[in-house]
Amino acid sequence: MSLSVDAVDIKKRIESCKNLQDVEGIRLEYLGKKGLIPSEMKLLGKLSFDERKLKGQELNKLKSLIEDAIDNQKTFIENAEIEIKLKNENLDVTLPQIEKTNGKIHPISQTIFSIIEIFGNLNYSVEAGPDIESDFNNFSALNIPPHHPAREMQDTFYVKNNDGEDNVLRTHTSPVQVRTMLKTKPPIKIIVPGRTYRSDSDSTHTPMFHQVEGLVVNKDATMADLKSTLITFLKEFFEIDNLKYRFRPSYFPFTEPSAEMDVAFTKKNNVLKIGEGDDWLEILGCGMVNPKVLENCNIDSSVYQGFAFGMGIERLSMLKYGITDMRGLFDVNIKWLDHYGFSPLDLRNRAEV
């Protein structure tokens, strides 16, 4: 077999191909599992050392030439197809748009925009942080001891580090509060909306969900300030002046005292109406920042105090916009989004669905 004659002939055949199918046919003929070059390679073992070395070099050279020729021809054909497509597909940008635009803002995004706007009017700033957090920021700094159930694998996604330490997908947005307290001197007044993760999935829970948490640290923060802030927020968010609510004592490792806030509701046609009724629905958790948390973040608890709160954005979205099935928030369903979504040009929340 003369390498030069064969190489020139094969290269011409490849360059004469008009489509990718023809190129692939030649590739299989010479480089495929049953092609010429693999077959010749299998016969090298029957040759002497010098013959095997010479023949192997020839085959490798031919293989490289064929591979390069095939890559070049594929690129040439693909570019030619793109050129033809560009010439044949013209768009007159001077014509007005006729078809309806399907793009909508997701209810989760709309809820986050509303929350930021309301708390912005209360002089809160917005902070953000990474989804992957250290054990200290996610647990230890927040007074969650090593034996606490929230640390168990069934609740937390752990991420291995090269140094052997375990990081986690943050189970709440509280680590951003820790980061803020570590780098900022009081007074502090922030909200932290963002994604959170827990190893829990059923009809009412998802492995990834959204939370918004708030933190105020100064010299004179009180439980009364906390309550008035949350009442103001919920009245603004749900657009209800006479909101019926209550606070119940609760327990959280990072706040002391702690409370949960409920709002009254009525249920009609499987849709909850917030603000009135004899039934109660838990809406958020809150409390005064535990002095241990302040000390863990290098803040003098004898001088400063604070309050914190947290709530689920999915729940707020479902209650405000009449969404009855949480799974719809995560399905890729254009019809669902067309119904529950918001126009990018709509600067106000939709009053009803």
C-alpha positions in Angstrom: 0.0 0.0 0.0 1.5 3.3 -1.1 0.7 5.9 1.6 1.0 8.9 -0.6 -1.3 7.6 -3.3 -3.9 6.4 -0.9 -3.7 9.6 1.2 -4.3 11.9 -1.8 -7.1 9.7 -3.1 -8.9 9.6 0.3 -8.5 13.3 0.9 -10.0 14.1 -2.5 -12.9 11.8 -1.7 -13.6 13.5 1.6 -13.3 17.0 0.0 -15.8 16.0 -2.7 -18.5 15.1 -0.1 -21.6 17.4 -0.3 -23.2 16.5 3.0 -22.4 15.2 6.5 -23.8 11.7 5.7 -21.3 11.2 3.0 -18.4 12.3 5.3 -19.6 9.9 7.9 -19.7 7.0 5.4 -16.0 7.6 4.6 -15.1 7.9 8.3 -16.7 4.5 9.0 -15.0 3.0 5.9 -11.5 3.9 7.2 -11.8 4.7 10.9 -14.8 2.7 12.0 -14.6 -0.4 14.2 -14.5 -2.6 11.1 -12.7 0.0 8.9 -9.5 -0.3 7.0 -7.1 1.3 9.5 -8.3 -0.7 12.6 -8.2 -3.9 10.6 -4.6 -3.1 9.5 -3.7 -2.3 13.1 -4.8 -5.8 14.1 -2.3 -7.3 11.6 0.7 -5.5 13.0 1.4 -8.2 15.5 2.3 -10.6 12.7 5.1 -8.4 11.4 8.7 -8.2 12.6 9.7 -5.4 14.9 11.1 -3.1 12.2 8.2 -3.8 9.8 5.7 -3.2 12.6 7.3 0.1 13.6 7.3 1.3 10.0 3.8 0.1 9.2 2.5 1.6 12.5 3.9 5.0 11.7 2.3 4.9 8.2 -1.1 3.9 9.6 -1.0 6.6 12.3 0.0 9.2 9.8 -2.8 8.2 7.5 -5.3 8.1 10.4 -4.3 11.7 11.4 -4.6 12.9 7.8 -8.1 11.4 7.5 -9.3 12.8 10.8 -8.1 16.3 9.9 -9.7 16.1 6.5 -13.0 14.9 7.9 -13.0 17.7 10.6 -12.2 20.3 7.9 -14.9 19.1 5.5 -17.5 18.9 8.3 -16.7 22.5 9.2 -16.9 23.5 5.6 -20.3 21.8 5.1 -21.8 23.2 8.3 -20.7 26.8 7.4 -22.1 26.4 4.0 -25.4 25.3 5.4 -25.5 28.2 7.8 -24.7 30.6 4.9 -27.6 29.2 2.9 -29.9 29.4 5.9 -29.0 33.0 6.6 -29.7 34.0 2.9 -33.0 32.3 2.9 -34.3 33.4 6.3 -35.0 37.1 6.3 -36.7 39.1 9.0 -38.2 42.5 8.2 -37.6 44.3 11.5 -39.7 47.2 10.3 -42.9 45.2 10.5 -44.9 45.6 13.7 -45.2 42.5 16.0 -48.5 40.8 15.5 -48.3 37.6 17.5 -48.9 37.7 21.3 -45.8 37.7 23.4 -45.8 34.6 25.7 -43.1 35.8 28.1 -44.4 36.3 31.6 -42.8 37.0 35.0 -43.1 34.0 37.3 -45.2 34.4 40.4 -42.1 33.6 42.6 -40.2 36.4 40.9 -43.2 38.8 41.2 -43.5 38.0 44.9 -39.8 38.7 45.5 -40.2 42.0 43.7 -43.1 42.9 45.9 -41.3 41.9 49.1 -38.2 44.0 48.2 -40.4 47.0 47.3 -42.3 46.8 50.6 -39.3 46.4 52.8 -37.4 48.9 50.8 -40.0 51.5 51.7 -39.3 50.5 55.4 -35.5 51.3 54.8 -34.4 47.7 54.6 -31.5 46.9 52.3 -31.2 43.6 50.3 -28.3 41.2 50.9 -27.4 38.0 49.1 -24.9 35.1 49.6 -23.8 31.8 48.1 -26.0 28.7 47.9 -23.2 26.5 49.2 -22.3 27.5 52.8 -20.0 26.4 55.6 -21.2 24.5 58.6 -20.4 27.4 60.8 -22.5 29.9 58.9 -25.4 27.6 58.3 -25.6 25.9 61.8 -23.0 26.7 64.5 -23.1 30.5 64.4 -26.9 30.3 64.6 -26.8 28.3 67.9 -27.7 25.0 66.2 -25.6 22.4 68.1 -24.1 19.3 66.6 -26.8 17.0 67.9 -29.7 19.1 66.5 -32.0 17.1 64.1 -31.7 19.8 61.4 -28.1 18.6 60.8 -29.1 15.0 59.9 -28.6 13.8 56.4 -32.4 13.5 55.8 -32.8 17.2 56.1 -29.5 18.6 54.7 -27.6 18.2 51.5 -23.9 17.9 52.3 -21.2 18.9 49.9 -17.7 17.3 50.2 -14.7 19.6 50.3 -11.2 18.8 49.2 -9.9 19.5 52.7 -12.3 17.0 54.2 -14.7 19.6 55.7 -18.3 19.3 54.9 -20.1 22.3 53.3 -23.9 22.3 52.9 -26.5 23.6 50.5 -27.9 26.2 52.7 -31.1 25.1 54.5 -32.2 28.7 55.1 -31.0 32.2 54.1 -29.8 32.9 57.7 -26.1 32.3 56.7 -26.3 35.6 54.8 -27.3 37.3 58.1 -24.3 35.7 59.7 -22.0 37.0 56.9 -23.5 40.5 57.2 -23.0 40.6 61.0 -19.4 39.4 60.6 -18.5 42.1 58.1 -20.8 45.0 59.1 -21.0 47.0 62.4 -24.5 47.7 63.7 -27.0 49.2 63.1 -28.0 46.5 60.6 -31.4 46.4 58.8 -31.6 43.8 56.0 -33.7 41.3 54.2 -32.4 38.2 52.4 -34.5 36.6 49.7 -33.1 33.5 48.0 -33.1 29.8 47.2 -32.7 27.3 50.0 -32.4 23.5 50.0 -33.6 20.6 52.1 -33.7 16.8 51.5 -37.5 16.7 51.5 -39.9 16.1 48.7 -43.6 15.4 48.7 -46.9 17.0 47.7 -46.3 20.0 49.9 -42.4 20.2 50.0 -39.8 20.5 47.3 -36.0 20.0 47.6 -35.4 23.6 46.5 -37.6 26.4 47.6 -37.4 30.2 48.3 -37.3 32.1 51.6 -37.0 35.7 52.7 -35.5 36.5 56.0 -35.1 39.8 57.8 -32.6 41.0 60.4 -32.5 44.2 62.5 -29.6 44.8 65.0 -29.3 48.0 66.9 -29.3 49.3 70.5 -33.0 49.5 71.0 -34.8 46.9 68.9 -37.8 45.4 70.6 -40.5 42.7 70.2 -43.0 45.5 69.6 -40.9 46.8 66.6 -40.8 43.3 65.2 -44.6 42.8 65.5 -45.4 46.2 64.0 -43.0 45.5 61.1 -44.5 42.2 60.2 -48.1 43.5 60.6 -47.3 46.3 58.2 -45.6 44.0 55.7 -48.5 41.5 55.6 -51.1 44.3 55.3 -49.2 45.8 52.3 -48.4 42.4 50.7 -52.0 41.0 50.8 -53.5 44.5 50.4 -55.7 44.0 53.5 -56.3 46.9 55.9 -58.2 44.9 58.6 -55.9 41.9 58.8 -56.8 39.4 61.5 -53.6 37.9 63.0 -52.1 36.4 66.1 -48.6 35.6 67.5 -47.9 32.3 69.3 -44.9 31.4 71.4 -42.5 29.0 69.7 -38.9 27.9 69.7 -36.0 28.5 67.3 -32.3 28.0 68.4 -31.4 31.4 66.9 -34.1 33.6 68.6 -35.2 34.1 72.2 -38.0 34.7 72.7 -39.4 33.1 69.6 -42.9 33.3 68.0 -44.9 32.2 65.0 -47.4 34.5 63.3 -50.7 33.2 62.1 -53.3 34.9 59.9 -57.0 34.1 59.8 -58.5 32.6 56.6 -61.6 31.2 55.1 -61.7 28.5 52.4 -64.0 28.6 49.4 -63.9 26.5 46.3 -60.5 25.1 47.5 -59.1 28.7 47.5 -58.0 30.4 50.7 -59.0 33.9 51.5 -56.6 35.6 53.8 -57.4 38.1 56.5 -60.7 36.9 58.0 -62.4 33.8 59.3 -62.2 31.5 62.3 -59.4 29.2 61.0 -55.7 30.0 61.4 -52.8 29.6 59.0 -49.1 29.8 60.0 -47.4 32.4 57.9 -43.9 33.0 59.3 -41.5 32.5 62.3 -39.8 35.3 64.2 -38.2 36.4 67.4 -35.5 38.4 69.2 -32.0 37.5 68.1 -30.5 35.1 70.6 -27.5 36.8 72.4 -25.4 33.7 71.6 -25.8 34.4 67.9 -24.7 38.0 68.3 -21.6 36.9 70.3 -20.8 34.2 67.6 -20.8 37.1 65.1 -18.5 39.3 67.2 -21.3 41.7 68.3 -21.5 42.8 71.9 -24.8 41.5 73.2 -24.6 43.8 76.2 -24.8 46.8 73.9 -26.8 45.6 70.9 -30.0 43.5 70.4 -32.0 42.6 67.4 -34.9 40.8 65.9 -35.3 38.4 63.0 -38.0 36.8 60.9 -38.4 34.4 58.0 -41.1 33.2 55.7 -41.6 30.9 52.7 -42.0 32.8 49.3 -43.9 29.8 47.7 -46.5 30.0 50.5 -46.9 33.7 50.1 -47.2 33.4 46.3 -49.8 30.6 46.6 -51.9 32.6 49.2 -51.8 35.9 47.3 -52.4 34.6 43.7 -54.8 31.7 44.4 -52.4 28.9 43.5 -53.7 25.6 44.9 -50.9 23.2 43.8 -47.3 23.9 44.7 -46.0 21.7 41.9 -47.2 24.2 39.4 -44.6 26.6 40.6 -41.9 24.3 39.3 -43.5 22.7 36.2 -42.4 23.9 32.8 -45.9 24.7 31.7 -46.5 27.7 29.4 -50.3 27.6 29.8 -49.9 27.7 33.6 -47.5 30.6 33.4 -49.7 32.4 30.9 -52.5 32.3 33.5 -50.6 33.0 36.7 -47.7 35.0 35.3 -47.3 38.8 35.1 -46.6 41.1 32.2 -43.1 42.6 32.4 -44.7 46.0 31.9 -47.2 45.5 34.7 -45.7 47.6 37.5 -48.4 46.7 40.0 -49.3 43.3 41.5 -52.5 41.7 40.1 -55.3 42.2 42.6 -57.0 38.9 41.9 -56.6 35.8 39.7 
